[in-house]
């Protein structure tokens, strides 16, 4: 990824994070009024979730700013994993929010409490739905352009907010206008369960990046196929891939003719890197040359996938 591309990505993710903070603050003020007026546990849950949205959005902003920093002497692979860390912090916040909402809903269900002034809560929830839809649409455009895991997790949280606000509208309507007293806390419990499911789903990609999970098998096969096209290559082995924020890394060993000169080997590697860069733009590639037939020591031999074994043979 060029410096210009990195700067553009940093600008886009920062703007998306700022939009998230502003939206969360706006909704926090509206929902505080509605929760105080209606006494609804579903609205209270929505308020608590929005309050935590503010914290999560600030964490996202902090994370994407760090992730945008270029590589330095102490972080030679860049700072991309800051996005994954920010995403995991958000997951923790979402989980705490869900547990608190569920606990309060159970208390309200046991007490048999009712809500008041449902029209205020419904109006606020409808405004929240419109604002959240606009934010999610903007975040989606940024994720498509940058692949940011932090913005993607933040977007997932706000997507769940859409269902949460719809649930609040239904809960208030059923509780006050249809006379179903237990509807509000039951919807509160459903909201808590939805948030827990969203937290579990959002943690997967962040953990994959932090644990340096390999690329999907189909993408690895495509990568090997492109690298193996060069006529001077005699086989590929020990392919390793990983992702850190928006940065991707791939390294592998390639067998070449033992009689090849260093200068020619250098040209071959440049040609392979150029071919891979066209098919996989932005991926940082490291190629290690081995004379054909060279077998690494068992202690250094990496686990090979089926496709690299096949090409090596």
C-alpha positions, 0 to 999 in steps of 0.5 A: 500500500502506497503512502498516498493510499495509507493517508486516504485510508486513515482519512476515511476511517477517521471520518467514519469514527467521528461520524459514529461519535457524533451520532452516538452523542445525539442519540444519547441525549434523545434516549435519556429524555425518553427513558426518563419520561416513559420508564420503559426498560426497553428504552432504558436498555436502548439508552444504556446501549447508546451510552456504551456506543459513545465509549465504543466509538471513541475507542474505535476512533483511537484505534483507527488513528493508531492503526494508520500510523506507519511502520517504525523501528519498534513496529516493523509490520505497522500498527494495523492490529490496533483495529482488532484490539479496538474491536475486541474492546467494543465486544467487551462493552457490548457484552456488559451492556447486554448483561445489564439490560437482561438483568434489569428486564428480569427485575421489571418482569418480576415487579410487573411495572408498566410504562408511561408516555409511550408516544415519546419513546416511540418518536425518539426511537423512530428518529434514532432509526433514521439517524442510525440508518444514515450512519450504517450506510456511511460506515458500509461505504468506508468498510468497502473502500478500506476493509477496516475491521474496527469500523466494521465492528462498529457498524455491526453494533449500529446495525444491531441498534436498528433492531433494538430501536424497532424492538423498543417501538414494538415493546412500548406499543404493546405494553401501553396501547395493547395492554400487554404488561410483560411485553416491555421487559420481554423485549428487553431480554430479547434485545440483550440476547441479540447483543450477546449474539452480535458480540460473539459474531464480532469477536471472530474476525478480530481474534483471527487477525490477532492470532494471525490466521491464514487467508481463506484456502481459496485465496491461498490457492489463487496466490500460489497459482500466480506465483507458480506461473514463472517459468524459472520457478521449480516449486513453492513451499512454506507459504505463510499469510496473515492480515493486520488491519488493512495490511496483508502479508505473505511469505514463501520459499521458492526453489530455483535452479542451483546454478542460477546467478544471484543477479538472475535470481533477483530478477526472477523474484522481482518478476514474481512480485510484480505479477503478485502485486497485480493480482493482490495489490497492497500485499507485502511479499517476502520470498526466500530462495532455495536451491532446487531439492533443498530440504529445510531442517525439521525444526524450521519446516513449516506446515504446508497446505495441500496446494503448496505441496502439489506445486512443490512436487 
